[in-house]
């Protein structure tokens, strides 16, 4: 039976079943993100959560994370489908597509991979060079960062509040921000960070800047003892190679789409 819950202990226990699959979920338990979350759960007459759907409203377009572990997930999705926003960005396993299509039109965005940092020392080979000019970003860099994303990564999911995590780094050339790496999720309490919003201006690509700025961020997260993960489009071979060189390994495949009421 569908139940909406705010019990963080129950939620965290469920996410520990697969910390990488539920990387975003774990981070969203943090007080920074939690007020923008709704948690639709199936307890199946037990004291623990069996399946769960996350509805996140902290961005301009709501996000729904539909990543199940058991055969019970599809029934939970059917019970929740009529309660979802009129338009939302969705991470889901492809077997659930037909449930969404019963009510929603779909704009497919492709197949994606989840990757986990497994070889933590590999990023150390990208030691900072004094000429790299890689700096921590804050609100004073907001305008340049938004310009970078507008031109180099127009499909990004970013708002200025993410800079409050202090986990955004940028590479500057002649005072121009040309590459950046940050996080979608960051929580020291729940020991999780999910990288995101990694971009480089086209004219500065193929110079290793994205790798170096991401390495700077990863080194800091590793130093805090966090589980570090990321999502990447499965056909983005250059990005996957970059992450593999930093010590990331593929763990899951899923799909992303925008669904809107038919």
Backbone bond lengths (Angstrom), bond angles and torsions (degrees), N, CA, C in turn:
res aa  C-N    CA-C-N  psi(-1)  N-CA   C-N-CA  omega(-1)  CA-C   N-CA-C  phi
1 X - - - 1.456 - - 1.529 109.70 -
2 X 1.327 116.25 139.24 1.449 122.27 -178.55 1.529 110.85 -70.88
3 X 1.337 115.33 129.75 1.462 122.10 175.71 1.525 107.90 -137.27
4 X 1.332 117.78 134.81 1.462 120.63 171.88 1.524 107.76 -91.41
5 X 1.338 115.98 129.28 1.461 120.05 -173.45 1.524 110.92 -128.08
6 X 1.328 115.55 154.32 1.466 121.96 171.16 1.532 109.40 -127.42
7 X 1.310 116.80 19.49 1.463 121.94 -178.89 1.530 109.60 -79.08
8 X 1.320 116.37 100.57 1.458 120.53 -174.10 1.522 112.39 -64.86
9 X 1.303 118.08 -33.60 1.463 120.12 179.55 1.520 110.92 -64.87
10 X 1.332 116.54 -42.97 1.462 120.15 178.18 1.531 110.42 -65.76
11 X 1.323 116.14 -41.80 1.459 120.31 -179.47 1.529 110.73 -63.62
12 X 1.317 116.54 -48.31 1.471 119.96 -178.12 1.523 110.87 -61.66
13 X 1.321 117.86 -39.83 1.466 121.34 179.16 1.529 110.42 -61.16
14 X 1.337 116.49 -39.37 1.460 120.22 178.67 1.529 110.95 -66.61
15 X 1.308 117.63 -42.37 1.460 120.97 -176.16 1.518 112.57 -69.14
16 X 1.299 117.65 -24.71 1.457 120.62 179.05 1.529 112.22 -69.94
17 X 1.339 117.39 -10.93 1.453 119.95 175.14 1.533 110.94 -64.41
18 X 1.338 116.92 -30.37 1.466 121.86 177.73 1.528 107.89 -155.90
19 X 1.332 118.37 83.71 1.462 121.96 -173.07 1.526 114.97 -59.49
20 X 1.335 118.48 -28.34 1.458 119.86 -179.91 1.532 110.30 -79.49
21 X 1.326 117.53 -47.54 1.463 120.62 176.97 1.519 110.37 -55.61
22 X 1.321 116.52 -38.19 1.458 121.54 -177.52 1.528 112.17 -103.78
23 X 1.323 116.45 31.60 1.458 120.49 -179.11 1.517 112.84 -59.44
24 X 1.334 117.09 -48.67 1.461 120.46 178.72 1.527 110.11 -61.96
25 X 1.334 116.15 -42.50 1.459 120.84 -178.01 1.533 110.68 -58.67
26 X 1.325 116.27 -47.26 1.466 120.18 -178.42 1.522 111.39 -60.87
27 X 1.316 116.09 -46.04 1.458 119.60 179.55 1.509 112.68 -61.97
28 X 1.333 116.77 -33.59 1.460 120.97 -178.15 1.524 112.98 -74.25
29 X 1.334 117.49 -6.20 1.464 120.29 171.22 1.524 110.91 -71.39
30 X 1.328 116.71 -21.07 1.451 120.93 -179.18 1.532 110.10 -62.60
31 X 1.327 115.93 145.69 1.471 120.40 -177.82 1.523 112.41 -58.70
32 X 1.321 117.26 -24.09 1.472 121.51 179.39 1.529 111.00 -63.82
33 X 1.343 117.49 -35.55 1.459 122.51 -175.13 1.533 113.04 -107.63
34 X 1.337 117.16 -26.69 1.462 121.97 -167.36 1.530 114.57 -55.63
35 X 1.337 120.25 -38.07 1.462 119.25 -179.21 1.533 114.29 -61.28
36 X 1.325 117.63 -20.56 1.469 121.49 -178.57 1.526 112.37 -95.66
37 X 1.343 117.23 10.48 1.467 121.23 -175.16 1.529 112.15 -111.69
38 X 1.331 114.51 144.04 1.455 122.43 166.22 1.526 107.18 -121.97
39 X 1.334 116.33 137.52 1.454 121.26 -173.63 1.528 108.69 -120.67
40 X 1.321 116.86 105.26 1.463 122.27 178.84 1.521 108.25 -92.75
41 X 1.336 116.48 115.56 1.461 120.73 -170.30 1.520 112.51 -122.18
42 X 1.322 114.75 153.22 1.462 124.21 171.42 1.525 107.08 -115.12
43 X 1.325 116.22 109.93 1.466 120.85 178.36 1.527 111.93 -88.62
44 X 1.317 117.41 -16.78 1.467 122.93 177.65 1.530 111.12 49.78
45 X 1.346 115.25 46.82 1.466 121.94 176.01 1.529 112.50 58.06
46 X 1.321 115.83 30.23 1.456 120.21 178.47 1.529 108.99 -127.93
47 X 1.296 116.60 171.57 1.460 121.04 -177.55 1.521 112.49 -85.10
48 X 1.322 116.95 2.08 1.455 119.25 179.21 1.521 109.89 -130.48
49 X 1.335 115.06 156.87 1.465 120.87 -179.78 1.525 109.80 -73.15
50 X 1.327 115.49 133.12 1.463 120.95 176.24 1.528 111.19 -94.22
51 X 1.340 117.15 -42.14 1.463 122.31 179.06 1.523 108.54 -145.91
52 X 1.358 115.54 160.76 1.460 118.27 -174.38 1.520 111.49 -156.59
53 X 1.329 116.16 145.90 1.464 123.54 174.06 1.524 107.77 -122.50
54 X 1.334 116.44 131.54 1.458 121.75 178.20 1.526 109.91 -102.89
55 X 1.322 116.11 130.14 1.463 123.28 174.12 1.524 106.76 -116.00
56 X 1.335 116.63 113.10 1.464 122.10 -175.45 1.526 109.21 -110.84
57 X 1.330 117.23 125.30 1.467 121.78 -175.56 1.520 112.90 -113.73
58 X 1.336 117.93 18.60 1.450 121.07 -175.49 1.513 115.61 -80.23
59 X 1.322 117.77 -4.89 1.459 122.11 178.65 1.526 109.50 -117.87
60 X 1.321 116.34 171.98 1.461 121.11 -176.25 1.519 111.11 -56.15
61 X 1.321 117.47 -43.11 1.462 122.81 175.00 1.528 108.53 -107.67
62 X 1.317 116.60 129.30 1.462 120.45 -179.53 1.527 110.28 -60.50
63 X 1.332 115.38 153.23 1.459 121.86 178.29 1.521 109.10 -122.12
64 X 1.323 115.98 134.34 1.465 122.20 177.14 1.523 107.92 -117.37
65 X 1.329 116.69 126.65 1.456 121.93 177.29 1.518 108.21 -106.48
66 X 1.338 115.45 109.82 1.467 122.24 -176.25 1.526 108.82 -115.91
67 X 1.308 115.81 80.22 1.463 122.68 -175.08 1.524 108.85 -126.23
68 X 1.312 116.18 99.66 1.452 120.84 -174.14 1.512 113.74 -98.65
69 X 1.320 114.86 164.94 1.458 121.68 -179.94 1.520 113.06 -112.27
70 X 1.338 117.88 -25.95 1.459 121.27 -171.94 1.520 111.00 -131.10
71 X 1.324 115.67 176.71 1.463 121.59 177.85 1.524 112.10 -66.15
72 X 1.316 118.15 -16.55 1.460 121.40 -178.72 1.524 112.61 -74.58
73 X 1.336 116.80 -16.49 1.461 118.66 -174.35 1.521 112.14 -63.06
74 X 1.319 118.25 -41.56 1.468 120.39 -176.96 1.528 110.97 -59.86
75 X 1.329 117.73 -38.42 1.460 119.98 178.41 1.526 110.63 -66.35
76 X 1.328 117.66 -40.17 1.460 120.69 176.59 1.526 110.19 -60.86
77 X 1.335 117.41 -42.61 1.456 121.32 179.29 1.524 110.91 -62.24
78 X 1.311 117.93 -41.11 1.465 121.28 178.83 1.530 111.31 -63.40
79 X 1.328 117.15 -34.95 1.457 120.62 179.06 1.528 111.71 -74.97
80 X 1.326 116.65 -26.08 1.464 121.64 -175.04 1.521 112.55 -93.86
81 X 1.321 117.78 -21.70 1.462 122.23 -167.60 1.523 113.29 -54.84
82 X 1.325 117.71 -38.75 1.457 120.46 -178.88 1.512 114.28 -75.40
83 X 1.340 117.11 -6.73 1.459 121.97 -178.51 1.525 112.03 -103.55
84 X 1.315 117.35 -1.63 1.461 121.30 -177.67 1.530 110.75 -77.67
85 X 1.341 117.97 160.89 1.470 120.74 179.65 1.532 112.05 -60.58
86 X 1.320 116.14 163.91 1.467 120.54 179.80 1.523 111.75 -68.79
87 X 1.339 116.09 -23.14 1.469 121.11 175.94 1.526 107.54 -146.42
88 X 1.315 116.78 135.53 1.461 119.51 179.68 1.517 111.01 -157.29
89 X 1.324 112.93 152.39 1.466 123.16 173.24 1.512 105.97 -89.21
90 X 1.333 117.93 136.71 1.457 119.65 -169.59 1.531 112.66 -134.57
91 X 1.335 115.92 134.79 1.461 123.65 166.49 1.529 105.75 -102.91
92 X 1.325 116.91 126.12 1.463 118.24 -175.90 1.520 110.75 -154.21
93 X 1.321 115.18 158.71 1.454 120.75 171.81 1.522 108.13 -83.55
94 X 1.336 117.01 139.66 1.462 120.95 -169.76 1.519 113.36 -59.49
95 X 1.319 118.21 -23.52 1.464 120.76 -179.09 1.527 112.21 -66.95
96 X 1.358 117.46 -14.41 1.465 120.48 -179.36 1.525 113.13 -96.37
97 X 1.328 117.23 -0.04 1.459 120.55 -174.06 1.532 112.59 -55.90
98 X 1.310 117.71 -43.81 1.469 120.56 -175.88 1.524 112.31 -65.13
99 X 1.324 117.66 -27.83 1.467 119.85 176.83 1.527 109.72 -66.25
100 X 1.329 117.02 -45.79 1.463 120.34 177.96 1.528 111.11 -62.97
101 X 1.317 117.42 -39.43 1.466 120.94 -175.54 1.520 113.41 -70.10
102 X 1.310 118.17 -11.26 1.454 120.19 176.20 1.533 111.49 -65.53
103 X 1.348 116.48 -29.57 1.463 120.50 -178.08 1.526 113.54 -120.87
104 X 1.323 117.57 -21.89 1.461 120.56 -168.03 1.526 112.35 -121.45
105 X 1.343 113.91 148.15 1.458 120.21 166.16 1.529 107.53 -81.37
106 X 1.334 115.76 147.96 1.464 119.89 -175.35 1.517 111.72 -118.75
107 X 1.330 115.49 134.92 1.452 122.30 167.85 1.528 107.00 -112.73
108 X 1.339 117.86 96.97 1.480 119.94 -176.94 1.523 111.60 -65.63
109 X 1.318 116.16 139.63 1.458 122.74 178.67 1.521 112.41 -111.97
110 X 1.341 116.65 -4.97 1.453 119.64 174.30 1.509 114.49 114.02
111 X 1.324 113.56 -179.22 1.459 121.78 178.63 1.524 109.24 -94.00
112 X 1.324 115.01 144.98 1.457 121.27 -177.33 1.520 110.71 -132.96
113 X 1.319 114.33 159.53 1.461 121.58 176.74 1.522 109.54 -116.73
114 X 1.309 115.76 147.65 1.451 121.71 165.34 1.525 107.41 -101.11
115 X 1.320 115.85 136.86 1.453 121.39 179.72 1.525 109.35 -128.72
116 X 1.324 115.11 146.54 1.462 121.95 -178.97 1.523 109.35 -121.92
117 X 1.321 116.18 139.98 1.454 120.51 174.68 1.524 108.93 -73.02
118 X 1.323 116.20 113.67 1.469 120.83 -177.74 1.525 112.32 -114.61
119 X 1.335 116.95 -25.30 1.467 120.93 -179.20 1.525 107.59 -115.01
120 X 1.330 114.59 83.34 1.456 121.43 -168.49 1.524 114.21 -65.28
121 X 1.298 118.56 -24.37 1.459 120.35 -175.58 1.535 112.55 -82.57
122 X 1.338 117.08 -12.56 1.468 118.93 -176.37 1.522 111.94 -64.60
123 X 1.333 117.85 -33.01 1.461 119.17 -178.59 1.524 111.71 -69.36
124 X 1.335 116.66 -18.40 1.456 119.55 -179.77 1.521 112.47 -68.07
125 X 1.336 116.89 -20.76 1.466 119.79 178.96 1.526 111.25 -69.56
126 X 1.333 116.58 -14.38 1.465 120.79 177.53 1.521 108.44 -100.26
127 X 1.310 115.94 61.09 1.457 120.93 -178.66 1.527 109.78 -64.42
128 X 1.326 114.90 145.17 1.457 119.10 -179.50 1.532 110.77 -65.14
129 X 1.298 115.31 133.56 1.450 122.33 173.45 1.530 107.40 -102.58
130 X 1.310 117.70 139.98 1.465 120.06 -177.86 1.530 112.03 -59.92
131 X 1.333 116.16 -20.75 1.459 119.54 179.77 1.527 112.99 -86.12
132 X 1.348 116.87 -8.07 1.462 119.28 -179.25 1.519 112.34 -69.20
133 X 1.325 117.39 -30.67 1.467 122.59 -178.61 1.531 110.84 53.02
134 X 1.313 115.98 52.83 1.458 122.33 176.63 1.522 108.35 -97.03
135 X 1.335 115.82 123.62 1.452 121.72 -173.86 1.524 110.92 -126.13
136 X 1.322 115.37 154.72 1.457 120.63 171.50 1.536 108.04 -73.32
137 X 1.332 116.63 135.62 1.460 120.76 -178.69 1.523 111.10 -94.38
138 X 1.327 115.20 147.30 1.459 121.05 175.73 1.523 108.53 -139.92
139 X 1.319 117.00 -168.79 1.464 120.61 -174.20 1.525 112.78 -61.07
140 X 1.338 117.73 -24.02 1.466 120.16 179.11 1.526 111.97 -68.79
141 X 1.344 117.01 -17.09 1.466 121.47 179.63 1.525 112.19 -99.17
142 X 1.299 116.93 4.81 1.461 121.18 -172.88 1.526 112.84 -56.11
143 X 1.324 116.69 -46.37 1.461 119.69 -177.21 1.520 111.22 -61.84
144 X 1.325 117.43 -46.38 1.465 120.25 179.87 1.530 111.17 -64.54
145 X 1.321 116.21 -38.64 1.458 119.65 -178.70 1.529 110.59 -66.34
146 X 1.322 117.08 -42.72 1.465 120.30 178.53 1.525 111.04 -63.71
147 X 1.325 116.98 -37.49 1.470 120.61 176.81 1.523 111.12 -64.13
148 X 1.331 115.97 -41.87 1.470 120.54 177.88 1.523 110.07 -59.29
149 X 1.324 117.10 -48.67 1.461 120.31 -178.10 1.528 111.52 -66.55
150 X 1.312 116.78 -38.31 1.465 120.01 -179.84 1.519 111.26 -59.97
151 X 1.331 116.68 -39.26 1.457 120.43 -175.89 1.530 113.18 -91.87
152 X 1.332 116.90 -37.85 1.465 120.00 -171.56 1.518 113.35 -102.33
153 X 1.342 117.35 -17.97 1.458 120.32 -175.61 1.530 109.10 -151.60
154 X 1.339 117.15 64.91 1.474 120.74 -173.38 1.518 114.33 -64.17
155 X 1.323 118.32 -18.90 1.468 121.09 179.94 1.525 112.50 -93.22
156 X 1.324 117.18 16.40 1.457 120.50 -177.02 1.528 111.50 -69.37
157 X 1.347 114.48 159.83 1.462 121.74 173.06 1.528 107.25 -118.22
158 X 1.337 114.62 96.03 1.456 120.49 -175.16 1.517 109.88 -144.03
159 X 1.337 115.84 140.26 1.452 120.14 164.42 1.518 108.13 -137.37
160 X 1.327 115.72 163.25 1.464 119.90 -171.64 1.521 113.73 -60.85
161 X 1.320 117.20 -25.32 1.465 119.28 -179.28 1.524 111.81 -61.75
162 X 1.351 117.04 -23.61 1.457 120.00 179.58 1.527 111.86 -64.39
163 X 1.326 117.13 -25.77 1.463 120.01 178.30 1.526 111.56 -66.86
164 X 1.321 116.95 -19.83 1.460 120.52 179.32 1.531 111.25 -65.54
165 X 1.325 117.65 -20.11 1.461 119.88 176.58 1.521 111.86 -68.27
166 X 1.337 116.88 -20.87 1.468 123.35 -175.61 1.521 111.48 62.02
167 X 1.321 115.77 27.38 1.460 121.29 179.13 1.531 109.87 -119.28
168 X 1.324 116.17 44.64 1.460 122.62 171.74 1.524 107.38 -124.30
169 X 1.338 115.19 130.46 1.449 121.02 179.02 1.526 108.85 -124.13
170 X 1.326 115.92 147.27 1.457 120.15 -179.78 1.512 112.23 -135.15
171 X 1.325 115.03 151.54 1.461 122.04 175.20 1.526 108.14 -104.72
172 X 1.333 116.48 128.32 1.457 122.33 -177.02 1.525 110.16 -113.09
173 X 1.315 115.43 137.23 1.461 122.48 172.66 1.522 106.88 -127.05
174 X 1.330 115.88 117.33 1.465 121.54 -176.42 1.528 111.21 51.64
175 X 1.315 114.89 47.01 1.475 123.92 176.95 1.523 114.04 68.76
176 X 1.324 117.35 7.69 1.465 120.03 176.72 1.523 109.28 -102.00
177 X 1.327 116.97 130.09 1.454 121.67 174.99 1.523 108.38 -73.47
178 X 1.334 117.16 115.02 1.461 120.29 -174.13 1.523 113.02 -112.81
179 X 1.334 117.48 -16.49 1.465 121.33 178.72 1.522 107.97 -152.53
180 X 1.329 115.49 148.07 1.463 119.39 -179.22 1.521 110.15 -148.70
181 X 1.323 114.97 153.64 1.467 122.04 174.65 1.518 107.88 -142.88
182 X 1.336 115.20 139.56 1.457 118.79 -178.73 1.511 111.33 -148.64
183 X 1.305 115.41 -156.05 1.456 121.78 -177.87 1.523 109.89 -128.78
184 X 1.320 115.57 147.49 1.457 121.24 166.42 1.526 109.39 -88.75
185 X 1.326 115.32 -34.55 1.462 121.61 -178.51 1.523 108.40 -137.00
186 X 1.334 115.44 136.77 1.466 120.36 176.84 1.523 108.45 -149.61
187 X 1.323 116.58 124.61 1.460 120.61 177.89 1.518 110.24 -149.53
188 X 1.325 116.75 113.74 1.465 120.27 175.07 1.526 109.85 -70.06
189 X 1.327 116.73 -34.76 1.463 120.31 -178.21 1.516 111.14 -61.05
190 X 1.360 116.07 -43.39 1.463 120.35 -177.36 1.522 112.10 -99.85
191 X 1.346 116.08 6.59 1.473 122.78 171.41 1.525 112.30 56.13
192 X 1.330 116.03 48.22 1.463 120.69 -177.90 1.525 109.79 -141.47
193 X 1.320 116.40 140.88 1.461 122.39 170.73 1.525 107.97 -140.80
194 X 1.319 116.21 132.70 1.461 121.54 175.81 1.526 107.26 -117.30
195 X 1.312 116.18 116.36 1.459 120.98 -178.32 1.525 110.97 -66.96
196 X 1.336 114.81 155.48 1.464 118.98 177.39 1.514 111.35 -174.45
197 X 1.330 115.80 174.33 1.464 122.59 177.80 1.528 111.49 53.76
198 X 1.327 115.32 47.25 1.463 122.33 177.93 1.532 107.89 -97.25
199 X 1.311 116.75 120.49 1.466 119.60 -173.44 1.523 111.00 -152.76
200 X 1.338 115.55 153.52 1.458 123.67 176.64 1.528 108.52 -139.93
201 X 1.314 116.75 138.61 1.463 119.27 173.59 1.522 109.69 -56.97
202 X 1.328 116.28 142.60 1.461 121.01 -174.28 1.517 112.35 -55.50
203 X 1.333 117.19 -40.41 1.462 119.99 -175.56 1.527 112.55 -72.02
204 X 1.338 117.52 -10.43 1.462 120.93 179.50 1.529 112.36 -110.47
205 X 1.322 116.67 9.41 1.464 119.59 -179.32 1.533 111.04 -77.90
206 X 1.333 115.08 167.18 1.465 123.19 -179.94 1.527 112.73 65.04
207 X 1.333 115.80 24.95 1.464 121.16 176.20 1.531 111.19 -117.39
208 X 1.324 116.03 4.00 1.458 119.62 179.68 1.515 114.96 79.28
209 X 1.333 117.92 10.62 1.465 120.31 -176.28 1.524 111.77 -68.73
210 X 1.338 117.19 -41.96 1.467 120.05 179.56 1.521 110.67 -62.74
211 X 1.335 115.79 -39.03 1.460 119.53 178.95 1.516 110.88 -63.98
212 X 1.326 117.32 -43.63 1.460 120.64 -175.89 1.526 111.62 -70.28
213 X 1.325 116.95 -39.63 1.459 118.76 -179.10 1.533 110.34 -72.61
214 X 1.331 116.60 -33.99 1.467 119.83 176.19 1.526 110.10 -69.03
215 X 1.324 116.69 -39.36 1.463 120.80 177.92 1.524 111.04 -60.09
216 X 1.335 117.30 -39.46 1.462 120.67 178.88 1.525 110.63 -61.61
217 X 1.314 115.89 -42.32 1.462 120.84 178.13 1.523 111.21 -66.83
218 X 1.336 116.72 -46.27 1.466 120.78 -177.33 1.522 110.80 -62.69
219 X 1.331 117.49 -40.77 1.465 119.79 179.20 1.526 111.18 -58.17
220 X 1.319 116.25 -40.17 1.456 119.40 -179.88 1.528 110.99 -67.65
221 X 1.324 117.08 -42.31 1.465 121.20 -179.96 1.520 111.45 -65.78
222 X 1.343 116.13 -39.70 1.463 120.49 176.70 1.525 109.82 -62.32
223 X 1.318 116.49 -40.60 1.450 120.55 179.21 1.517 113.06 -62.10
224 X 1.330 116.85 -23.07 1.466 121.46 178.39 1.529 111.51 -90.71
225 X 1.342 116.66 0.75 1.461 120.57 176.97 1.518 114.08 73.30
226 X 1.323 117.82 28.44 1.456 121.36 -176.40 1.528 111.84 -91.60
227 X 1.322 116.57 150.98 1.456 121.32 165.23 1.525 106.25 -73.30
228 X 1.324 117.37 127.43 1.463 121.79 -176.67 1.522 109.10 -116.23
229 X 1.331 116.53 126.31 1.461 121.81 -178.60 1.524 108.82 -138.08
230 X 1.328 115.68 174.06 1.459 120.58 177.81 1.523 109.20 -161.30
231 X 1.320 114.95 164.77 1.458 122.70 172.65 1.523 108.66 -117.23
232 X 1.324 117.00 143.30 1.461 120.69 -179.82 1.524 108.82 -149.80
233 X 1.325 115.90 145.36 1.456 119.85 178.46 1.522 109.54 -64.30
234 X 1.326 116.21 137.03 1.466 120.37 -170.22 1.526 113.27 -68.65
235 X 1.349 117.98 -18.32 1.465 119.64 178.78 1.530 112.54 -100.75
236 X 1.336 117.23 7.96 1.462 120.92 178.44 1.529 108.60 -89.04
237 X 1.314 114.88 78.18 1.459 120.66 -172.64 1.525 112.46 -62.33
238 X 1.334 117.10 -36.74 1.465 119.71 -178.60 1.523 110.91 -65.04
239 X 1.335 116.27 -43.34 1.466 119.86 179.99 1.520 110.81 -67.70
240 X 1.332 117.46 -42.25 1.460 120.78 -179.91 1.528 110.09 -61.40
241 X 1.329 116.58 -40.85 1.472 120.16 177.99 1.525 110.35 -63.81
242 X 1.335 116.07 -41.55 1.462 120.74 178.71 1.525 110.40 -58.83
243 X 1.327 116.41 -47.55 1.461 120.61 -177.72 1.537 111.14 -68.46
244 X 1.325 116.96 -37.34 1.462 119.98 177.41 1.532 110.32 -62.55
245 X 1.338 116.42 -38.61 1.457 120.85 178.90 1.532 112.02 -65.99
246 X 1.334 115.58 -23.02 1.457 120.42 178.82 1.525 112.37 -90.95
247 X 1.359 116.18 -3.93 1.452 119.78 176.05 1.511 115.83 106.73
248 X 1.349 117.55 14.04 1.459 120.81 179.49 1.527 111.06 -90.30
249 X 1.334 115.56 149.03 1.457 122.47 179.93 1.531 109.42 -129.23
250 X 1.335 116.76 142.21 1.460 121.92 178.74 1.530 110.21 -67.57
251 X 1.338 116.34 138.37 1.463 120.17 -179.75 1.532 113.61 -127.66
252 X 1.353 118.77 -36.68 1.458 121.67 -175.94 1.524 109.77 -143.93
253 X 1.330 115.01 156.51 1.463 121.20 171.51 1.524 108.69 -121.88
254 X 1.321 116.55 138.84 1.456 120.91 178.43 1.523 108.27 -149.58
255 X 1.328 118.16 -177.87 1.454 121.68 -178.96 1.527 110.47 -125.63
256 X 1.321 115.51 157.18 1.456 121.03 176.33 1.531 109.22 -128.29
257 X 1.319 115.08 140.95 1.464 122.17 178.35 1.508 109.33 -151.34
258 X 1.324 115.59 161.73 1.461 121.90 166.75 1.517 107.03 -104.83
259 X 1.318 116.81 124.88 1.460 122.35 178.72 1.526 108.82 -110.74
260 X 1.330 115.98 136.96 1.463 120.99 176.35 1.517 108.60 -139.40
261 X 1.334 116.52 149.38 1.450 120.46 -176.88 1.510 112.04 -55.71
262 X 1.315 115.95 133.35 1.475 121.41 -178.35 1.520 109.97 -69.03
